[in-house]
């Protein structure tokens, strides 16, 4: 069985692959903006008890493959990163 996470009464293995793409694929995640995006993603990951498998910040998109507990919706995770 795959590596499962355990709660008080649950066993779960929920994985997501979120891709955040800029409008018109403008290359805005360069330099300081890319570093700031990495910092924000790490902070949100720690706050939401999410596990980031391997992220990648490119010039015009960000890959966020990871795992979250069942009480954290993917939309809440994206809202926290964008907000």
mmCIF file of the N, C-alpha and C atoms, coordinates in Angstrom:
data_MODEL
# 
_entry.id   MODEL 
# 
loop_
_atom_site.group_PDB 
_atom_site.id 
_atom_site.type_symbol 
_atom_site.label_atom_id 
_atom_site.label_alt_id 
_atom_site.label_comp_id 
_atom_site.label_asym_id 
_atom_site.label_entity_id 
_atom_site.label_seq_id 
_atom_site.pdbx_PDB_ins_code 
_atom_site.Cartn_x 
_atom_site.Cartn_y 
_atom_site.Cartn_z 
_atom_site.occupancy 
_atom_site.B_iso_or_equiv 
_atom_site.pdbx_formal_charge 
_atom_site.auth_seq_id 
_atom_site.auth_comp_id 
_atom_site.auth_asym_id 
_atom_site.auth_atom_id 
_atom_site.pdbx_PDB_model_num 
ATOM 1   N N  . UNK A 1 1  ? 0.842   -1.177 0.000   1.00 0.00 ? 1  UNK A N  1 
ATOM 2   C CA . UNK A 1 1  ? 0.000   0.000  0.000   1.00 0.00 ? 1  UNK A CA 1 
ATOM 3   C C  . UNK A 1 1  ? 0.887   1.240  0.000   1.00 0.00 ? 1  UNK A C  1 
ATOM 4   N N  . UNK A 1 2  ? 0.417   2.297  -0.603  1.00 0.00 ? 2  UNK A N  1 
ATOM 5   C CA . UNK A 1 2  ? 1.183   3.536  -0.699  1.00 0.00 ? 2  UNK A CA 1 
ATOM 6   C C  . UNK A 1 2  ? 1.325   4.176  0.683   1.00 0.00 ? 2  UNK A C  1 
ATOM 7   N N  . UNK A 1 3  ? 2.177   5.148  0.760   1.00 0.00 ? 3  UNK A N  1 
ATOM 8   C CA . UNK A 1 3  ? 2.397   5.860  2.010   1.00 0.00 ? 3  UNK A CA 1 
ATOM 9   C C  . UNK A 1 3  ? 1.137   6.649  2.364   1.00 0.00 ? 3  UNK A C  1 
ATOM 10  N N  . UNK A 1 4  ? 0.451   6.252  3.421   1.00 0.00 ? 4  UNK A N  1 
ATOM 11  C CA . UNK A 1 4  ? -0.810  6.874  3.819   1.00 0.00 ? 4  UNK A CA 1 
ATOM 12  C C  . UNK A 1 4  ? -0.590  7.759  5.033   1.00 0.00 ? 4  UNK A C  1 
ATOM 13  N N  . UNK A 1 5  ? -1.409  8.799  5.121   1.00 0.00 ? 5  UNK A N  1 
ATOM 14  C CA . UNK A 1 5  ? -1.387  9.675  6.281   1.00 0.00 ? 5  UNK A CA 1 
ATOM 15  C C  . UNK A 1 5  ? -2.549  9.282  7.168   1.00 0.00 ? 5  UNK A C  1 
ATOM 16  N N  . UNK A 1 6  ? -2.364  9.413  8.468   1.00 0.00 ? 6  UNK A N  1 
ATOM 17  C CA . UNK A 1 6  ? -3.384  8.974  9.405   1.00 0.00 ? 6  UNK A CA 1 
ATOM 18  C C  . UNK A 1 6  ? -3.886  10.133 10.243  1.00 0.00 ? 6  UNK A C  1 
ATOM 19  N N  . UNK A 1 7  ? -5.212  10.155 10.417  1.00 0.00 ? 7  UNK A N  1 
ATOM 20  C CA . UNK A 1 7  ? -5.855  11.085 11.325  1.00 0.00 ? 7  UNK A CA 1 
ATOM 21  C C  . UNK A 1 7  ? -6.312  10.314 12.549  1.00 0.00 ? 7  UNK A C  1 
ATOM 22  N N  . UNK A 1 8  ? -7.145  10.932 13.372  1.00 0.00 ? 8  UNK A N  1 
ATOM 23  C CA . UNK A 1 8  ? -7.606  10.237 14.572  1.00 0.00 ? 8  UNK A CA 1 
ATOM 24  C C  . UNK A 1 8  ? -8.488  9.038  14.225  1.00 0.00 ? 8  UNK A C  1 
ATOM 25  N N  . UNK A 1 9  ? -9.304  9.166  13.179  1.00 0.00 ? 9  UNK A N  1 
ATOM 26  C CA . UNK A 1 9  ? -10.181 8.068  12.779  1.00 0.00 ? 9  UNK A CA 1 
ATOM 27  C C  . UNK A 1 9  ? -10.135 7.797  11.289  1.00 0.00 ? 9  UNK A C  1 
ATOM 28  N N  . UNK A 1 10 ? -9.163  8.321  10.612  1.00 0.00 ? 10 UNK A N  1 
ATOM 29  C CA . UNK A 1 10 ? -9.109  8.167  9.160   1.00 0.00 ? 10 UNK A CA 1 
ATOM 30  C C  . UNK A 1 10 ? -7.729  7.750  8.693   1.00 0.00 ? 10 UNK A C  1 
ATOM 31  N N  . UNK A 1 11 ? -7.702  7.137  7.542   1.00 0.00 ? 11 UNK A N  1 
ATOM 32  C CA . UNK A 1 11 ? -6.468  6.853  6.816   1.00 0.00 ? 11 UNK A CA 1 
ATOM 33  C C  . UNK A 1 11 ? -6.703  7.383  5.409   1.00 0.00 ? 11 UNK A C  1 
ATOM 34  N N  . UNK A 1 12 ? -5.813  8.252  4.925   1.00 0.00 ? 12 UNK A N  1 
ATOM 35  C CA . UNK A 1 12 ? -6.055  8.859  3.625   1.00 0.00 ? 12 UNK A CA 1 
ATOM 36  C C  . UNK A 1 12 ? -4.758  9.015  2.847   1.00 0.00 ? 12 UNK A C  1 
ATOM 37  N N  . UNK A 1 13 ? -4.932  9.063  1.550   1.00 0.00 ? 13 UNK A N  1 
ATOM 38  C CA . UNK A 1 13 ? -3.829  9.298  0.623   1.00 0.00 ? 13 UNK A CA 1 
ATOM 39  C C  . UNK A 1 13 ? -4.383  10.120 -0.540  1.00 0.00 ? 13 UNK A C  1 
ATOM 40  N N  . UNK A 1 14 ? -4.538  11.420 -0.307  1.00 0.00 ? 14 UNK A N  1 
ATOM 41  C CA . UNK A 1 14 ? -5.119  12.319 -1.295  1.00 0.00 ? 14 UNK A CA 1 
ATOM 42  C C  . UNK A 1 14 ? -3.986  13.098 -1.946  1.00 0.00 ? 14 UNK A C  1 
ATOM 43  N N  . UNK A 1 15 ? -3.895  12.990 -3.249  1.00 0.00 ? 15 UNK A N  1 
ATOM 44  C CA . UNK A 1 15 ? -2.829  13.682 -3.974  1.00 0.00 ? 15 UNK A CA 1 
ATOM 45  C C  . UNK A 1 15 ? -3.437  14.615 -5.015  1.00 0.00 ? 15 UNK A C  1 
ATOM 46  N N  . UNK A 1 16 ? -2.810  15.774 -5.189  1.00 0.00 ? 16 UNK A N  1 
ATOM 47  C CA . UNK A 1 16 ? -3.237  16.760 -6.168  1.00 0.00 ? 16 UNK A CA 1 
ATOM 48  C C  . UNK A 1 16 ? -2.044  17.164 -7.012  1.00 0.00 ? 16 UNK A C  1 
ATOM 49  N N  . UNK A 1 17 ? -2.316  17.575 -8.233  1.00 0.00 ? 17 UNK A N  1 
ATOM 50  C CA . UNK A 1 17 ? -1.305  18.204 -9.075  1.00 0.00 ? 17 UNK A CA 1 
ATOM 51  C C  . UNK A 1 17 ? -1.937  19.492 -9.591  1.00 0.00 ? 17 UNK A C  1 
ATOM 52  N N  . UNK A 1 18 ? -1.617  20.586 -8.925  1.00 0.00 ? 18 UNK A N  1 
ATOM 53  C CA . UNK A 1 18 ? -2.167  21.886 -9.285  1.00 0.00 ? 18 UNK A CA 1 
ATOM 54  C C  . UNK A 1 18 ? -1.169  22.620 -10.168 1.00 0.00 ? 18 UNK A C  1 
ATOM 55  N N  . UNK A 1 19 ? -1.667  23.233 -11.220 1.00 0.00 ? 19 UNK A N  1 
ATOM 56  C CA . UNK A 1 19 ? -0.827  24.024 -12.109 1.00 0.00 ? 19 UNK A CA 1 
ATOM 57  C C  . UNK A 1 19 ? -1.415  25.420 -12.155 1.00 0.00 ? 19 UNK A C  1 
ATOM 58  N N  . UNK A 1 20 ? -0.614  26.390 -11.780 1.00 0.00 ? 20 UNK A N  1 
ATOM 59  C CA . UNK A 1 20 ? -1.036  27.786 -11.747 1.00 0.00 ? 20 UNK A CA 1 
ATOM 60  C C  . UNK A 1 20 ? -0.370  28.485 -12.934 1.00 0.00 ? 20 UNK A C  1 
ATOM 61  N N  . UNK A 1 21 ? -1.180  28.933 -13.899 1.00 0.00 ? 21 UNK A N  1 
ATOM 62  C CA . UNK A 1 21 ? -0.677  29.538 -15.133 1.00 0.00 ? 21 UNK A CA 1 
ATOM 63  C C  . UNK A 1 21 ? -1.075  31.006 -15.154 1.00 0.00 ? 21 UNK A C  1 
ATOM 64  N N  . UNK A 1 22 ? -0.149  31.873 -15.553 1.00 0.00 ? 22 UNK A N  1 
ATOM 65  C CA . UNK A 1 22 ? -0.452  33.295 -15.631 1.00 0.00 ? 22 UNK A CA 1 
ATOM 66  C C  . UNK A 1 22 ? -1.285  33.595 -16.869 1.00 0.00 ? 22 UNK A C  1 
ATOM 67  N N  . UNK A 1 23 ? -1.981  34.699 -16.835 1.00 0.00 ? 23 UNK A N  1 
ATOM 68  C CA . UNK A 1 23 ? -2.818  35.089 -17.963 1.00 0.00 ? 23 UNK A CA 1 
ATOM 69  C C  . UNK A 1 23 ? -1.935  35.373 -19.182 1.00 0.00 ? 23 UNK A C  1 
ATOM 70  N N  . UNK A 1 24 ? -2.320  34.830 -20.294 1.00 0.00 ? 24 UNK A N  1 
ATOM 71  C CA . UNK A 1 24 ? -1.587  34.946 -21.569 1.00 0.00 ? 24 UNK A CA 1 
ATOM 72  C C  . UNK A 1 24 ? -0.157  34.411 -21.469 1.00 0.00 ? 24 UNK A C  1 
ATOM 73  N N  . UNK A 1 25 ? 0.096   33.600 -20.455 1.00 0.00 ? 25 UNK A N  1 
ATOM 74  C CA . UNK A 1 25 ? 1.419   32.988 -20.235 1.00 0.00 ? 25 UNK A CA 1 
ATOM 75  C C  . UNK A 1 25 ? 2.540   34.029 -20.156 1.00 0.00 ? 25 UNK A C  1 
ATOM 76  N N  . UNK A 1 26 ? 2.240   35.173 -19.568 1.00 0.00 ? 26 UNK A N  1 
ATOM 77  C CA . UNK A 1 26 ? 3.276   36.192 -19.380 1.00 0.00 ? 26 UNK A CA 1 
ATOM 78  C C  . UNK A 1 26 ? 4.358   35.667 -18.440 1.00 0.00 ? 26 UNK A C  1 
ATOM 79  N N  . UNK A 1 27 ? 5.628   35.877 -18.751 1.00 0.00 ? 27 UNK A N  1 
ATOM 80  C CA . UNK A 1 27 ? 6.718   35.362 -17.913 1.00 0.00 ? 27 UNK A CA 1 
ATOM 81  C C  . UNK A 1 27 ? 6.970   36.278 -16.705 1.00 0.00 ? 27 UNK A C  1 
ATOM 82  N N  . UNK A 1 28 ? 6.136   36.173 -15.684 1.00 0.00 ? 28 UNK A N  1 
ATOM 83  C CA . UNK A 1 28 ? 6.257   37.068 -14.529 1.00 0.00 ? 28 UNK A CA 1 
ATOM 84  C C  . UNK A 1 28 ? 6.948   36.426 -13.335 1.00 0.00 ? 28 UNK A C  1 
ATOM 85  N N  . UNK A 1 29 ? 7.105   35.103 -13.311 1.00 0.00 ? 29 UNK A N  1 
ATOM 86  C CA . UNK A 1 29 ? 7.719   34.437 -12.169 1.00 0.00 ? 29 UNK A CA 1 
ATOM 87  C C  . UNK A 1 29 ? 9.235   34.358 -12.312 1.00 0.00 ? 29 UNK A C  1 
ATOM 88  N N  . UNK A 1 30 ? 9.859   35.477 -12.615 1.00 0.00 ? 30 UNK A N  1 
ATOM 89  C CA . UNK A 1 30 ? 11.309  35.536 -12.739 1.00 0.00 ? 30 UNK A CA 1 
ATOM 90  C C  . UNK A 1 30 ? 11.871  36.367 -11.598 1.00 0.00 ? 30 UNK A C  1 
ATOM 91  N N  . UNK A 1 31 ? 13.050  36.072 -11.166 1.00 0.00 ? 31 UNK A N  1 
ATOM 92  C CA . UNK A 1 31 ? 13.748  36.884 -10.177 1.00 0.00 ? 31 UNK A CA 1 
ATOM 93  C C  . UNK A 1 31 ? 13.052  36.920 -8.831  1.00 0.00 ? 31 UNK A C  1 
ATOM 94  N N  . UNK A 1 32 ? 12.799  38.148 -8.339  1.00 0.00 ? 32 UNK A N  1 
ATOM 95  C CA . UNK A 1 32 ? 12.225  38.335 -7.006  1.00 0.00 ? 32 UNK A CA 1 
ATOM 96  C C  . UNK A 1 32 ? 10.803  37.809 -6.903  1.00 0.00 ? 32 UNK A C  1 
ATOM 97  N N  . UNK A 1 33 ? 10.030  37.882 -7.971  1.00 0.00 ? 33 UNK A N  1 
ATOM 98  C CA . UNK A 1 33 ? 8.648   37.400 -7.935  1.00 0.00 ? 33 UNK A CA 1 
ATOM 99  C C  . UNK A 1 33 ? 8.617   35.876 -7.773  1.00 0.00 ? 33 UNK A C  1 
ATOM 100 N N  . UNK A 1 34 ? 9.492   35.189 -8.451  1.00 0.00 ? 34 UNK A N  1 
ATOM 101 C CA . UNK A 1 34 ? 9.584   33.736 -8.307  1.00 0.00 ? 34 UNK A CA 1 
ATOM 102 C C  . UNK A 1 34 ? 10.015  33.327 -6.912  1.00 0.00 ? 34 UNK A C  1 
ATOM 103 N N  . UNK A 1 35 ? 10.969  34.059 -6.338  1.00 0.00 ? 35 UNK A N  1 
ATOM 104 C CA . UNK A 1 35 ? 11.412  33.775 -4.972  1.00 0.00 ? 35 UNK A CA 1 
ATOM 105 C C  . UNK A 1 35 ? 10.300  34.041 -3.967  1.00 0.00 ? 35 UNK A C  1 
ATOM 106 N N  . UNK A 1 36 ? 9.554   35.119 -4.173  1.00 0.00 ? 36 UNK A N  1 
ATOM 107 C CA . UNK A 1 36 ? 8.437   35.434 -3.288  1.00 0.00 ? 36 UNK A CA 1 
ATOM 108 C C  . UNK A 1 36 ? 7.349   34.367 -3.396  1.00 0.00 ? 36 UNK A C  1 
ATOM 109 N N  . UNK A 1 37 ? 7.094   33.877 -4.601  1.00 0.00 ? 37 UNK A N  1 
ATOM 110 C CA . UNK A 1 37 ? 6.096   32.822 -4.791  1.00 0.00 ? 37 UNK A CA 1 
ATOM 111 C C  . UNK A 1 37 ? 6.507   31.550 -4.062  1.00 0.00 ? 37 UNK A C  1 
ATOM 112 N N  . UNK A 1 38 ? 7.788   31.190 -4.131  1.00 0.00 ? 38 UNK A N  1 
ATOM 113 C CA . UNK A 1 38 ? 8.276   30.012 -3.406  1.00 0.00 ? 38 UNK A CA 1 
ATOM 114 C C  . UNK A 1 38 ? 8.083   30.176 -1.902  1.00 0.00 ? 38 UNK A C  1 
ATOM 115 N N  . UNK A 1 39 ? 8.394   31.357 -1.385  1.00 0.00 ? 39 UNK A N  1 
ATOM 116 C CA . UNK A 1 39 ? 8.251   31.618 0.045   1.00 0.00 ? 39 UNK A CA 1 
ATOM 117 C C  . UNK A 1 39 ? 6.789   31.519 0.482   1.00 0.00 ? 39 UNK A C  1 
ATOM 118 N N  . UNK A 1 40 ? 5.887   32.084 -0.302  1.00 0.00 ? 40 UNK A N  1 
ATOM 119 C CA . UNK A 1 40 ? 4.462   32.044 0.025   1.00 0.00 ? 40 UNK A CA 1 
ATOM 120 C C  . UNK A 1 40 ? 3.945   30.606 -0.013  1.00 0.00 ? 40 UNK A C  1 
ATOM 121 N N  . UNK A 1 41 ? 4.354   29.847 -1.005  1.00 0.00 ? 41 UNK A N  1 
ATOM 122 C CA . UNK A 1 41 ? 3.907   28.455 -1.116  1.00 0.00 ? 41 UNK A CA 1 
ATOM 123 C C  . UNK A 1 41 ? 4.395   27.648 0.070   1.00 0.00 ? 41 UNK A C  1 
ATOM 124 N N  . UNK A 1 42 ? 5.630   27.832 0.493   1.00 0.00 ? 42 UNK A N  1 
ATOM 125 C CA . UNK A 1 42 ? 6.147   27.108 1.659   1.00 0.00 ? 42 UNK A CA 1 
ATOM 126 C C  . UNK A 1 42 ? 5.397   27.481 2.931   1.00 0.00 ? 42 UNK A C  1 
ATOM 127 N N  . UNK A 1 43 ? 5.081   28.768 3.088   1.00 0.00 ? 43 UNK A N  1 
ATOM 128 C CA . UNK A 1 43 ? 4.347   29.203 4.277   1.00 0.00 ? 43 UNK A CA 1 
ATOM 129 C C  . UNK A 1 43 ? 2.939   28.609 4.313   1.00 0.00 ? 43 UNK A C  1 
ATOM 130 N N  . UNK A 1 44 ? 2.246   28.635 3.180   1.00 0.00 ? 44 UNK A N  1 
ATOM 131 C CA . UNK A 1 44 ? 0.897   28.076 3.115   1.00 0.00 ? 44 UNK A CA 1 
ATOM 132 C C  . UNK A 1 44 ? 0.931   26.569 3.340   1.00 0.00 ? 44 UNK A C  1 
ATOM 133 N N  . UNK A 1 45 ? 1.946   25.914 2.814   1.00 0.00 ? 45 UNK A N  1 
ATOM 134 C CA . UNK A 1 45 ? 2.083   24.467 2.997   1.00 0.00 ? 45 UNK A CA 1 
ATOM 135 C C  . UNK A 1 45 ? 2.190   24.121 4.472   1.00 0.00 ? 45 UNK A C  1 
ATOM 136 N N  . UNK A 1 46 ? 2.972   24.874 5.222   1.00 0.00 ? 46 UNK A N  1 
ATOM 137 C CA . UNK A 1 46 ? 3.118   24.615 6.650   1.00 0.00 ? 46 UNK A CA 1 
ATOM 138 C C  . UNK A 1 46 ? 1.835   24.921 7.419   1.00 0.00 ? 46 UNK A C  1 
ATOM 139 N N  . UNK A 1 47 ? 1.140   25.990 7.039   1.00 0.00 ? 47 UNK A N  1 
ATOM 140 C CA . UNK A 1 47 ? -0.095  26.370 7.732   1.00 0.00 ? 47 UNK A CA 1 
ATOM 141 C C  . UNK A 1 47 ? -1.213  25.359 7.502   1.00 0.00 ? 47 UNK A C  1 
ATOM 142 N N  . UNK A 1 48 ? -1.309  24.793 6.306   1.00 0.00 ? 48 UNK A N  1 
ATOM 143 C CA . UNK A 1 48 ? -2.419  23.910 5.946   1.00 0.00 ? 48 UNK A CA 1 
ATOM 144 C C  . UNK A 1 48 ? -2.092  22.431 6.127   1.00 0.00 ? 48 UNK A C  1 
ATOM 145 N N  . UNK A 1 49 ? -0.952  22.110 6.690   1.00 0.00 ? 49 UNK A N  1 
ATOM 146 C CA . UNK A 1 49 ? -0.529  20.725 6.906   1.00 0.00 ? 49 UNK A CA 1 
ATOM 147 C C  . UNK A 1 49 ? -0.488  19.947 5.591   1.00 0.00 ? 49 UNK A C  1 
ATOM 148 N N  . UNK A 1 50 ? -0.035  20.598 4.543   1.00 0.00 ? 50 UNK A N  1 
ATOM 149 C CA . UNK A 1 50 ? 0.077   19.966 3.234   1.00 0.00 ? 50 UNK A CA 1 
ATOM 150 C C  . UNK A 1 50 ? 1.513   19.491 3.023   1.00 0.00 ? 50 UNK A C  1 
ATOM 151 N N  . UNK A 1 51 ? 1.660   18.480 2.217   1.00 0.00 ? 51 UNK A N  1 
ATOM 152 C CA . UNK A 1 51 ? 2.986   17.975 1.857   1.00 0.00 ? 51 UNK A CA 1 
ATOM 153 C C  . UNK A 1 51 ? 3.201   18.282 0.383   1.00 0.00 ? 51 UNK A C  1 
ATOM 154 N N  . UNK A 1 52 ? 4.243   19.024 0.082   1.00 0.00 ? 52 UNK A N  1 
ATOM 155 C CA . UNK A 1 52 ? 4.579   19.336 -1.300  1.00 0.00 ? 52 UNK A CA 1 
ATOM 156 C C  . UNK A 1 52 ? 5.589   18.304 -1.773  1.00 0.00 ? 52 UNK A C  1 
ATOM 157 N N  . UNK A 1 53 ? 5.196   17.502 -2.753  1.00 0.00 ? 53 UNK A N  1 
ATOM 158 C CA . UNK A 1 53 ? 6.054   16.425 -3.231  1.00 0.00 ? 53 UNK A CA 1 
ATOM 159 C C  . UNK A 1 53 ? 7.262   17.004 -3.947  1.00 0.00 ? 53 UNK A C  1 
ATOM 160 N N  . UNK A 1 54 ? 7.019   17.764 -4.984  1.00 0.00 ? 54 UNK A N  1 
ATOM 161 C CA . UNK A 1 54 ? 8.106   18.407 -5.712  1.00 0.00 ? 54 UNK A CA 1 
ATOM 162 C C  . UNK A 1 54 ? 7.492   19.534 -6.529  1.00 0.00 ? 54 UNK A C  1 
ATOM 163 N N  . UNK A 1 55 ? 7.753   20.752 -6.149  1.00 0.00 ? 55 UNK A N  1 
ATOM 164 C CA . UNK A 1 55 ? 7.206   21.893 -6.872  1.00 0.00 ? 55 UNK A CA 1 
ATOM 165 C C  . UNK A 1 55 ? 8.208   22.457 -7.855  1.00 0.00 ? 55 UNK A C  1 
ATOM 166 N N  . UNK A 1 56 ? 7.688   23.188 -8.816  1.00 0.00 ? 56 UNK A N  1 
ATOM 167 C CA . UNK A 1 56 ? 8.553   23.792 -9.815  1.00 0.00 ? 56 UNK A CA 1 
ATOM 168 C C  . UNK A 1 56 ? 7.984   25.153 -10.204 1.00 0.00 ? 56 UNK A C  1 
ATOM 169 N N  . UNK A 1 57 ? 8.789   26.192 -10.049 1.00 0.00 ? 57 UNK A N  1 
ATOM 170 C CA . UNK A 1 57 ? 8.381   27.534 -10.454 1.00 0.00 ? 57 UNK A CA 1 
ATOM 171 C C  . UNK A 1 57 ? 9.076   27.846 -11.768 1.00 0.00 ? 57 UNK A C  1 
ATOM 172 N N  . UNK A 1 58 ? 8.286   27.951 -12.825 1.00 0.00 ? 58 UNK A N  1 
ATOM 173 C CA . UNK A 1 58 ? 8.803   28.274 -14.142 1.00 0.00 ? 58 UNK A CA 1 
ATOM 174 C C  . UNK A 1 58 ? 8.550   29.752 -14.425 1.00 0.00 ? 58 UNK A C  1 
ATOM 175 N N  . UNK A 1 59 ? 8.904   30.243 -15.601 1.00 0.00 ? 59 UNK A N  1 
ATOM 176 C CA . UNK A 1 59 ? 8.710   31.660 -15.916 1.00 0.00 ? 59 UNK A CA 1 
ATOM 177 C C  . UNK A 1 59 ? 7.242   32.043 -16.002 1.00 0.00 ? 59 UNK A C  1 
ATOM 178 N N  . UNK A 1 60 ? 6.407   31.117 -16.510 1.00 0.00 ? 60 UNK A N  1 
ATOM 179 C CA . UNK A 1 60 ? 5.007   31.471 -16.738 1.00 0.00 ? 60 UNK A CA 1 
ATOM 180 C C  . UNK A 1 60 ? 4.004   30.533 -16.066 1.00 0.00 ? 60 UNK A C  1 
ATOM 181 N N  . UNK A 1 61 ? 4.465   29.571 -15.268 1.00 0.00 ? 61 UNK A N  1 
ATOM 182 C CA . UNK A 1 61 ? 3.553   28.701 -14.543 1.00 0.00 ? 61 UNK A CA 1 
ATOM 183 C C  . UNK A 1 61 ? 4.250   28.074 -13.342 1.00 0.00 ? 61 UNK A C  1 
ATOM 184 N N  . UNK A 1 62 ? 3.425   27.551 -12.433 1.00 0.00 ? 62 UNK A N  1 
ATOM 185 C CA . UNK A 1 62 ? 3.933   26.889 -11.230 1.00 0.00 ? 62 UNK A CA 1 
ATOM 186 C C  . UNK A 1 62 ? 3.255   25.530 -11.107 1.00 0.00 ? 62 UNK A C  1 
ATOM 187 N N  . UNK A 1 63 ? 4.041   24.476 -10.899 1.00 0.00 ? 63 UNK A N  1 
ATOM 188 C CA . UNK A 1 63 ? 3.511   23.140 -10.648 1.00 0.00 ? 63 UNK A CA 1 
ATOM 189 C C  . UNK A 1 63 ? 3.525   22.899 -9.141  1.00 0.00 ? 63 UNK A C  1 
ATOM 190 N N  . UNK A 1 64 ? 2.393   22.438 -8.609  1.00 0.00 ? 64 UNK A N  1 
ATOM 191 C CA . UNK A 1 64 ? 2.290   22.148 -7.180  1.00 0.00 ? 64 UNK A CA 1 
ATOM 192 C C  . UNK A 1 64 ? 1.731   20.738 -6.969  1.00 0.00 ? 64 UNK A C  1 
ATOM 193 N N  . UNK A 1 65 ? 2.519   19.700 -7.167  1.00 0.00 ? 65 UNK A N  1 
ATOM 194 C CA . UNK A 1 65 ? 2.020   18.364 -6.824  1.00 0.00 ? 65 UNK A CA 1 
ATOM 195 C C  . UNK A 1 65 ? 2.195   18.141 -5.326  1.00 0.00 ? 65 UNK A C  1 
ATOM 196 N N  . UNK A 1 66 ? 1.149   17.636 -4.692  1.00 0.00 ? 66 UNK A N  1 
ATOM 197 C CA . UNK A 1 66 ? 1.251   17.456 -3.257  1.00 0.00 ? 66 UNK A CA 1 
ATOM 198 C C  . UNK A 1 66 ? 0.115   16.645 -2.685  1.00 0.00 ? 66 UNK A C  1 
ATOM 199 N N  . UNK A 1 67 ? 0.075   16.612 -1.366  1.00 0.00 ? 67 UNK A N  1 
ATOM 200 C CA . UNK A 1 67 ? -0.904  15.847 -0.634  1.00 0.00 ? 67 UNK A CA 1 
ATOM 201 C C  . UNK A 1 67 ? -1.433  16.705 0.507   1.00 0.00 ? 67 UNK A C  1 
ATOM 202 N N  . UNK A 1 68 ? -2.740  16.628 0.752   1.00 0.00 ? 68 UNK A N  1 
ATOM 203 C CA . UNK A 1 68 ? -3.357  17.380 1.837   1.00 0.00 ? 68 UNK A CA 1 
ATOM 204 C C  . UNK A 1 68 ? -4.278  16.463 2.628   1.00 0.00 ? 68 UNK A C  1 
ATOM 205 N N  . UNK A 1 69 ? -4.608  16.849 3.869   1.00 0.00 ? 69 UNK A N  1 
ATOM 206 C CA . UNK A 1 69 ? -5.602  16.090 4.622   1.00 0.00 ? 69 UNK A CA 1 
ATOM 207 C C  . UNK A 1 69 ? -6.998  16.282 4.023   1.00 0.00 ? 69 UNK A C  1 
ATOM 208 N N  . UNK A 1 70 ? -7.949  15.412 4.347   1.00 0.00 ? 70 UNK A N  1 
ATOM 209 C CA . UNK A 1 70 ? -9.279  15.506 3.742   1.00 0.00 ? 70 UNK A CA 1 
ATOM 210 C C  . UNK A 1 70 ? -10.037 16.775 4.115   1.00 0.00 ? 70 UNK A C  1 
ATOM 211 N N  . UNK A 1 71 ? -9.692  17.424 5.210   1.00 0.00 ? 71 UNK A N  1 
ATOM 212 C CA . UNK A 1 71 ? -10.426 18.629 5.608   1.00 0.00 ? 71 UNK A CA 1 
ATOM 213 C C  . UNK A 1 71 ? -9.947  19.883 4.888   1.00 0.00 ? 71 UNK A C  1 
ATOM 214 N N  . UNK A 1 72 ? -8.928  19.788 4.053   1.00 0.00 ? 72 UNK A N  1 
ATOM 215 C CA . UNK A 1 72 ? -8.436  20.934 3.278   1.00 0.00 ? 72 UNK A CA 1 
ATOM 216 C C  . UNK A 1 72 ? -8.830  20.722 1.819   1.00 0.00 ? 72 UNK A C  1 
ATOM 217 N N  . UNK A 1 73 ? -9.703  21.577 1.324   1.00 0.00 ? 73 UNK A N  1 
ATOM 218 C CA . UNK A 1 73 ? -10.135 21.487 -0.076  1.00 0.00 ? 73 UNK A CA 1 
ATOM 219 C C  . UNK A 1 73 ? -9.064  22.083 -0.987  1.00 0.00 ? 73 UNK A C  1 
ATOM 220 N N  . UNK A 1 74 ? -8.939  21.578 -2.211  1.00 0.00 ? 74 UNK A N  1 
ATOM 221 C CA . UNK A 1 74 ? -7.953  22.151 -3.140  1.00 0.00 ? 74 UNK A CA 1 
ATOM 222 C C  . UNK A 1 74 ? -8.210  23.633 -3.403  1.00 0.00 ? 74 UNK A C  1 
ATOM 223 N N  . UNK A 1 75 ? -9.472  24.033 -3.444  1.00 0.00 ? 75 UNK A N  1 
ATOM 224 C CA . UNK A 1 75 ? -9.780  25.444 -3.680  1.00 0.00 ? 75 UNK A CA 1 
ATOM 225 C C  . UNK A 1 75 ? -9.300  26.320 -2.524  1.00 0.00 ? 75 UNK A C  1 
ATOM 226 N N  . UNK A 1 76 ? -9.368  25.815 -1.293  1.00 0.00 ? 76 UNK A N  1 
ATOM 227 C CA . UNK A 1 76 ? -8.861  26.570 -0.144  1.00 0.00 ? 76 UNK A CA 1 
ATOM 228 C C  . UNK A 1 76 ? -7.344  26.724 -0.209  1.00 0.00 ? 76 UNK A C  1 
ATOM 229 N N  . UNK A 1 77 ? -6.677  25.688 -0.652  1.00 0.00 ? 77 UNK A N  1 
ATOM 230 C CA . UNK A 1 77 ? -5.220  25.734 -0.780  1.00 0.00 ? 77 UNK A CA 1 
ATOM 231 C C  . UNK A 1 77 ? -4.801  26.756 -1.833  1.00 0.00 ? 77 UNK A C  1 
ATOM 232 N N  . UNK A 1 78 ? -5.471  26.755 -2.985  1.00 0.00 ? 78 UNK A N  1 
ATOM 233 C CA . UNK A 1 78 ? -5.148  27.706 -4.052  1.00 0.00 ? 78 UNK A CA 1 
ATOM 234 C C  . UNK A 1 78 ? -5.505  29.122 -3.613  1.00 0.00 ? 78 UNK A C  1 
ATOM 235 N N  . UNK A 1 79 ? -6.629  29.289 -2.937  1.00 0.00 ? 79 UNK A N  1 
ATOM 236 C CA . UNK A 1 79 ? -7.033  30.608 -2.457  1.00 0.00 ? 79 UNK A CA 1 
ATOM 237 C C  . UNK A 1 79 ? -6.000  31.170 -1.468  1.00 0.00 ? 79 UNK A C  1 
ATOM 238 N N  . UNK A 1 80 ? -5.442  30.323 -0.619  1.00 0.00 ? 80 UNK A N  1 
ATOM 239 C CA . UNK A 1 80 ? -4.437  30.775 0.331   1.00 0.00 ? 80 UNK A CA 1 
ATOM 240 C C  . UNK A 1 80 ? -3.141  31.180 -0.376  1.00 0.00 ? 80 UNK A C  1 
ATOM 241 N N  . UNK A 1 81 ? -2.774  30.455 -1.424  1.00 0.00 ? 81 UNK A N  1 
ATOM 242 C CA . UNK A 1 81 ? -1.552  30.799 -2.164  1.00 0.00 ? 81 UNK A CA 1 
ATOM 243 C C  . UNK A 1 81 ? -1.747  32.097 -2.933  1.00 0.00 ? 81 UNK A C  1 
ATOM 244 N N  . UNK A 1 82 ? -2.888  32.249 -3.589  1.00 0.00 ? 82 UNK A N  1 
ATOM 245 C CA . UNK A 1 82 ? -3.130  33.445 -4.399  1.00 0.00 ? 82 UNK A CA 1 
ATOM 246 C C  . UNK A 1 82 ? -3.429  34.667 -3.550  1.00 0.00 ? 82 UNK A C  1 
ATOM 247 N N  . UNK A 1 83 ? -4.058  34.469 -2.398  1.00 0.00 ? 83 UNK A N  1 
ATOM 248 C CA . UNK A 1 83 ? -4.473  35.609 -1.569  1.00 0.00 ? 83 UNK A CA 1 
ATOM 249 C C  . UNK A 1 83 ? -3.358  36.101 -0.749  1.00 0.00 ? 83 UNK A C  1 
# 
